[in-house]
Amino acid sequence: MTLEELTSALVAQTYVAAEGWYYLMTGLMVAIHVGFLMYEVGASRMKNAVSSGVKNLLAFAFMIPTFWLFGWYIYLAFPHGLVPMDMEGYGVPWNVSMGPMLSDQLTGVFWAAFTLFACTTASVFSGAVIERIRISSFVFLAVLLGSVCWNLGASWGWHFDGWLVTQWGYHDVAAAGVVHMIAGWFAFGVILNLGPRVGRYNADGTMNEIEGHDLRFSFVGLLMIIVGFFGFLGACLIWPGIAGYEGVYTWTTIYFVPATMSSFAYNTLMGLAGGMIGAFWISKGNPFWMMSGGLAGIFSCAAGLDVWYPGLAFVLGFVGGVIIIPANNWLHRVFKIDDPVGAVSVHGVAGIWGVLACGLFAAGYPGMDETIPQVSFIGQGVGAIVMFLVGFVPGYGVSFIMKMMDWLRVPDHVQEAGIDKAELGLRATNY
């Protein structure tokens, strides 16, 4: 075998291995959606349990074709702002790359992984609106979030050529802002218009607890989410040799900066543990918040997952687990919202902390090359503001229009009877 033949064979095997990696990570990410479904079913009352699961499945089903039709194109074409790049049709559904072809082993699996990222945003949003949103309205808003809004934020802050990256040095390797902030604050915008569940607030403004029918479902669901996030985080790495520094055959981040799987392993687990312990402590042993704190701990580390010392990751996760509970209480007290699973604080607030923490503790970290600004607190702050706006503005604006058209919320008498009976024709229950 000649040197040229050997080189060609090695390159071919590199791409085949990369294809297999992202194929497996995509499959593992499905566990995230199993987890969110179980999480929300457990947090719902029995009369709404099936509808909570159905809307999760429908969001998943609708996200896939819409991401194929226009979501992937939005991510690829808009890194410089709101004006698309001329890509000769790459990423549009009629392009040859949007189907199986022997000469392109990566577009399909990259598309699949990004589709599952988009589905994650819909799952985050789903928990905040259980028990009072019309299923059809939820699906429409979920597609808006996952196949349009998230794609823009990802194109600006996750694409190696995104303007937040090239102009501000924005660093968010595991999507604290790009996924979790956008989804969390989109949910906040919607629930401001959606209103609380019947019986959530009294006439004097005091709040009543509405317990789900089976917390055990939520426990298992939260653990499944964590399992799935190892696939999510694995898909945030670029396979060795297909991108990055020329001649350096190592894992790189989505910004093409060298990274290791060890950094992801150390810091994910340490952040998870820190968040769980912090939330357990501040909530005085509340089991629901303990598990949610584990998720918040991961998100608190996510932006700088590639660079943290594990001890610092634990501290960041601990702080994330501590802050989500007073943040959740403040949001409910001030805005009179109803967020049954704490999605806004767990994803939105912890996401802000994760993005800003990267600016505080990873300032000066270099970009892909000398043309990319170093990580800075100002750059991370700009990124956090953008991610907030990309999520909140369309979430609030579109849901406001739907509210005015009476398309958003099920009537109060339907809530009292249960959405399972009203929208799915199932037997009603009294709790």
N, C-alpha and C positions, 0 to 999 in steps of 0.2 A: 504494500500500500504506500503510495506516495504521500509526501507531506501535505499536499493540497487535498488529497482524498481523506486523509486523517482529520484535517481541519474541518472539512465539510461534514464528516460524520459526527464530530464532536459538536459542531454548531447545531446540527439536526437533532441530536440527542438533548441538547440544552433546551431547545424549543419544545420538544416532546415532553420533557420533564416538567417544564413550566406549565404546559397545557394540563398535565395531570395534577399538578399542585393546585391550580385555581379551580379545577373541576371538583376536587375533594373539598376545598375550602368553601365553595358555594354550597355543596351538600351539607356541610357542617353548619353553615349559617341558617339553614332551615330550622335548626333547633331553637334559634332565637324566637322564631314566630310560634313554634310550639309552646315555648315558655311564656311569651306574652299572652297567648290565648288562654293558657291555664291560669296565669296570674290574674287576668281580668274576669274569667269565669268565676274564680274563687272570690273575687272582690265584689261580684254582683249578687243581688238577691236572687233566689231561685226563679222567680217569675221573669227574670231578664237574663238568666244564665246562658240559654241557648243563643239568643240574639247577640250577646256579647261575643260568643265564639263565631257566629255566622259572619258578622261584620269584619272580623279579623281575616277570615278565609276569603271573603269577597275582595277586600283590599289587596290581598296577596294575588288573587286571580286577575284583577284589573290592572295591577301595577306591571305585570309582566308584558302584556301586549302594548301598553302605552309607553313603557320604557323602550321597547323595540321600535315603536312608531316615531317617537320624537325625543324621548328622554336622553338616550345615548348621544344623539346629535347635539342637544343643548349642552351637555357636559363637554363635548369635544370642540364645539364651535364658538363658545363664548368666553374663553379665558381672559380676553382683553376688555370685557365690559358687556354692554348691551347690543353691540354691533357684531354680527357673526363673522368669523373668518371665512375666507374662500377655501374650502377643502375639497372641491370637485366632487361633492356629494358623499364624502366619507361619513358614515354614521347615519345616513338616511336609509329607510327601509328598502328602497329599490336599488341601493348600491350592492355590488357583488360581494362586498365584505360582510354584509348582514345575512349571510347564509353559509353553509358548510363549503369549504374549499381547501384542497390539499396544500395550497401554497400559503395559507394563512392559518396557523394553529392557535393564535392568541386572541384575535378579535372576539370570537365567540365566548371564550371563557372569561375574558375581561368584562364583556357585556353582562354575562351572567352574574359575576361577582358584584358589579355595580348595581345591577337590578336588585340583588338581595340587600345591598346597602340602602337602596331606595325603599324597599319593603320595611326595613327597620324603622325608618322615620315614620311610616304609617302606623306601625305597631306601637311606637312611643306615643303618638297622638291618640291612638285608640283608647287607651286606658283613661285618659282625662275626660272623655265624653260619654262614658257608659251610662246606660239606663235612661237617657232622655233625648238622644239624637236620632233622627230618622236614618235608617240604614242606608237609603239611597243618597242622602245628603252626606253622610260620613264617607261613602265610597268616592263621591265626587271630590270632596275636600282632601281625602287621602291621596288621590291621583294628582291633584294640584300640588300638594306638598312633595310627594315622592318623585314625580316625573317632570316637574317644572321648577319649583322653588329650590329644593335641595340641589338639583342639578346646577343651577346658577351659582349657588354658594360653593359647591364643590369645584366648579370650573374656575372660580376666582381664587379659592383658597387651598385647593387640593391638587389642581393641575400644576405641573411643574412650570408652565408658562402663564399661570394665573396672575392677574395684576396685583393681587395682595401679596403674592410670593415675590414677584420680580421688583415691585416698587417698595414694599414694606418689610420684606423678609419674614412674612407670616409663616409660622411653624406649627403644624397641627397633625402629626403623623397618623394618629389613630382617631381623629375626627371628634375631639371634644366640642369644637365649635361647629364644624362642617356638618355633622350629623345631629349631635345631641342638643346643641343650642338651637339650631334651626327648628328641629322637631318640637322641643320643649316650649319655645316662645311662639311658634305657630299654634300650638295647643292653647296657650294662654290667650291669644287673640280670639280664637274660636269660642272658648268657654266664657269670655266676657259677654259675648252676644248670646250664647246658648242658655245661660242662666243655670241656677242650681236645680237639683232634683226636688220634686215636691216633698216637703217635709224636712228639707235640709236646714232651713232657717226658720226661726220663729218671728212673730211680728215685731218683737223688741230687738231683733238683730242677733240674738244668741243662736248658736249653732248646735244642731243635734247630730249625734253620730249615727250613721247608717252602715251597719255591718254587713259584710258579704256573707254568703251562705256557707262557705267552707274555706277557712284560711289554709287548710292543708293543700288545696289546689294551688294557692298562691305561693306557698313555700316551694313546692316542686317546680312550679313555673319559673320562679326566680332562679333556682339552681339550673334549670334548663337554659335560661337566658345566658347565664355565665358560661355554660358549656358551649353554646353557640357563639359567644363572643371570642372564643379562641379561634374559631374559623374566621370571624370578622377581622380580628387582628392579624391573623395569618395572611389574609388577602390584602392587608395594608402594606405588605412587603413586596418588593419586586424581586423576582427570581434571579439568582446569581448569574451574571454573564449576559443577560438580555438588555440591560440598561445600566446606566451609572457611569462611573469613571472608566474611561477607556483602559482596557487591560486589567482592571481590578475585578476579579471574579468573586464577589461577595454579595450578600444581601444588600439591597439599598431600600431606603424609604420611598414613598411615593414622590418625594422631591429629588430622587436620585442621589441621595447622600448615603454613604455607607452605614450599615446597621448590622445588628446581630439578632438572631432569634433569642439568644440568651437574655438580651436586654428586655425584650418583650415578655419573656417568661418570668424573670425576676420581678419586674415592676408591675406587671398585671396582678400577680399573686399578692405582692406586698401592698399594693393599693387596695385590692379587694379586702384583705385582712384589716388594714387600717380603717377603711370606711365602715366595715361591719362593727368593729370594736367601738369606733367613735359614735356611731348611731345608737348602739346598744347602751352606751354610757349616758349620752345626752337624753335619750328617751326613757331612761330608767327601766330598761329591759323590755321595751315593746318589741315583740317578735317581728311584726310587719316592717317597722322602720329599721330593725337590725339588718334584715335581708336587703331592703332598699338601699341602706347605707353601703352595702357591699358593691352594688352597682355604681353608686355615686363615687365610691373610692376609685373604681376603675376609670371612670370618666375624668376624675380629678387629676389622674396621671397621664391621660391619653395623649395630650398634645405633645408632651416630651417623653413619650414612652421609650424612645430610642436612646435617650441620653441620661436618664436619672440614675443616681446611685440608689440601690434598693432601700436603704434606710430613709432617704428623702421621699421616695415613693410612698412608703408607709405613712410618713408624716402628712404628705399631701392628701392621701386617701383618708386619714383620720380627720383632718380638717374638713374635707368634703362631707364625711359622714356626720360631723357635728353641725355644719351650717345648714344642711337641707331641712332640718326639722324647724328651727326658728324661722327660716325663710318661708316654708310652707305655711306656718301659722300666721306670719305677717301678711302674706298674699291673701289668705282667707279673711283675715280680720279687716284689711283695708279695702279690698276689692269685692268682698262677698262672693267669691268664686266657689265652685264646687269641683274639686280635683280629687276624685276618690282614691287614686293611686299615687298622688304626689308627683305626677309626671313633670310638672313645670319646675319644681324645685330639684328633683333628682336628676333630670336631664338639662333643663335650662340653667338653673343656678350653679349646679356642679360643673356644667360645661363652661360657664363664665370663669369659674375659679380655675379650671384646668387650663384654659387659654391664657389667662393672666399669669398664672403660676409659671408658665413657660417663659414669659417675659421677665419675671422676677428672678428666676433661678437658672435660666439657660441663656441669659443675655450675652451676646457676643459669639454665640455658636454660629459657625460659618454656613453659608448656603452651598449650592451645587458648585458654583465657581465664583470668581471675583466680581462678576456682574450682579450677583444676588446680594442684597443687603443682609447683614448679620441679624440674628434674632435680637429683638429689642422689646422693652415694655410698651413703648409707643406703638410699634408695629402690631404687637399682639392686641393692644387696646383698640386700634383701628379695626383689626379683624373681628374682635368681639362685637363691636358696634355694628359692623356690616352683617354678621351672622344673626344678630338680634333682629335687625330690620328685615332681612331676607325672610325670616320666619314670621315675625309678628305682623308686619304690614299686610301681606296678602292674606294671612289667616284671619285677621280682624276685618279687613276690607271686604273680602268675598263673603264671609259668614254674616257680616252686617247686611249685605244685599239679600242674602238668603233669608235672614230674619225678617226683613221688611216684606219679603214675598211670602212669608209664612211657610217656608220650605225647610227650615232648620230643625225645629224641635217638635217632638210628638206632643199632642195635647195632654193636659194634666190628667184627664180621665183615663187616657191610654196608659200613662205612667202608673196610675193606681191599679189598673187591671193587669199590667205587665206587657212589655213589648213582645214577648214570645207569643202571646195570644193574638195581639192586634196586628202584627206585621208578618208573623209566620204561621198563624193558625193553630198553634199548639195549645195544649190544656193549660189553663191559668192556675196559678197557685197563690196562696195568700201571704207569702213571705219572700 
